Amino acid sequence: MLYLFVTNKVDETYLIAAWIFAAFRVLHSAVHCTVNIVILRFWLYCISALGLWFMVARAAVSAL
């Protein structure tokens, strides 16, 4: 997402998606280090990945 910063296209939507990504990765790591419920870790990872892919897709569409 350095591309967004360099091209000065960061807005509130990207920031919210980035914080969602970061928060769910922290939750994923916390679950992994404590109770290690695999299905819960899987869904936390999926939600974080959706945040990242949302940013990638939105950047790709706006670059067209």
C-alpha positions as CSV (number, residue, x, y, z in Angstrom):
1,M,0.0,0.0,0.0
2,L,3.1,2.2,-0.3
3,Y,1.7,3.0,-3.8
4,L,-1.2,4.8,-2.2
5,F,1.0,6.9,0.0
6,V,3.4,7.8,-2.8
7,T,0.6,8.8,-5.2
8,N,-1.2,10.7,-2.4
9,K,-4.4,8.7,-2.7
10,V,-4.9,7.7,0.9
11,D,-8.3,8.6,2.2
12,E,-10.5,7.7,5.2
13,T,-11.8,4.5,3.5
14,Y,-8.2,3.2,3.1
15,L,-7.4,4.1,6.6
16,I,-10.4,2.2,8.0
17,A,-9.6,-0.9,5.9
18,A,-5.9,-0.7,7.0
19,W,-6.9,-0.6,10.7
20,I,-9.4,-3.5,10.2
21,F,-6.5,-5.5,8.7
22,A,-4.1,-4.6,11.5
23,A,-6.7,-5.2,14.3
24,F,-7.7,-8.6,13.0
25,R,-4.1,-9.7,12.5
26,V,-3.4,-8.8,16.1
27,L,-6.5,-10.8,17.2
28,H,-5.3,-13.7,15.0
29,S,-1.9,-13.6,16.7
30,A,-3.5,-13.4,20.1
31,V,-5.6,-16.4,19.5
32,H,-2.7,-18.3,18.1
33,C,-0.6,-17.6,21.2
34,T,-3.3,-18.4,23.7
35,V,-6.2,-20.7,23.0
36,N,-5.3,-21.7,19.5
37,I,-8.8,-22.4,18.2
38,V,-8.0,-23.1,14.6
39,I,-11.5,-22.3,13.1
40,L,-11.5,-18.9,15.0
41,R,-8.0,-18.2,13.7
42,F,-9.1,-19.0,10.2
43,W,-12.0,-16.6,10.3
44,L,-9.9,-13.8,11.9
45,Y,-7.3,-14.3,9.1
46,C,-10.1,-14.3,6.4
47,I,-11.5,-11.0,7.7
48,S,-8.0,-9.4,7.8
49,A,-7.4,-10.7,4.2
50,L,-10.7,-9.1,3.1
51,G,-9.5,-5.8,4.4
52,L,-6.3,-6.1,2.5
53,W,-7.9,-7.3,-0.7
54,F,-10.4,-4.5,-0.5
55,M,-7.6,-2.0,-0.5
56,V,-5.8,-3.7,-3.4
57,A,-8.9,-3.9,-5.5
58,R,-9.9,-0.4,-4.9
59,A,-6.5,0.9,-5.7
60,A,-6.5,-1.2,-8.9
61,V,-9.9,0.1,-10.0
62,S,-8.9,3.7,-9.3
63,A,-5.7,3.3,-11.3
64,L,-7.7,2.6,-14.5
